[in-house]
């Protein structure tokens, strides 16, 4: 995959949720490398559930597009510990996956045990399988922590920079977060 190609498109996915609801809102934005929006899709994930990975795969497949080169995810632990498996997404879609976070946490194992006392082992195992995060420096002199599947770290950093205008949030993620939040407020207000 040539990440320098001008026609590259990414699918950026972000969420918004409320603890008291049963479902979160997932928004997917297809964006070209020249920052033109080329598609939008919606999905959901169960708050505290285990369906986020499959729902993201379904969102990608429902777009019915073969021109998306990368999946960009705003985190892997969404919707109150609904853990997203980036490797499974990569294996099911055939396109590289980059998951971003904005800080290096000390872990959430104790929180998972507290919220899921009867079945926390399954979630802890999924958490362990996510692998290590890599710290990358962006062209804006900001840092991101990323996990990657199907792409080299250097190429992932270049790709993130090509979808970055300012700060540390790539444009597809920034827009997906805004849309998810607006949609959530429309649905639940």
Protein Blocks (a to p, Z undefined) as FASTA:
>chain_A
ZZkbmkbccddddddddfkbmbdcdddddddfkopafbdcdddddehiaklmmmmmmmmm
mnopakbfbdcdebjbeghhiacdfklmmmmnopacddddfbdcebjklmmmmmmmmlmm
mmmmmmmmnopadddddfkopacddddehiafklmmmmmmmmcfbhjbdfklmmmmmmmm
mmmmmmmZZ
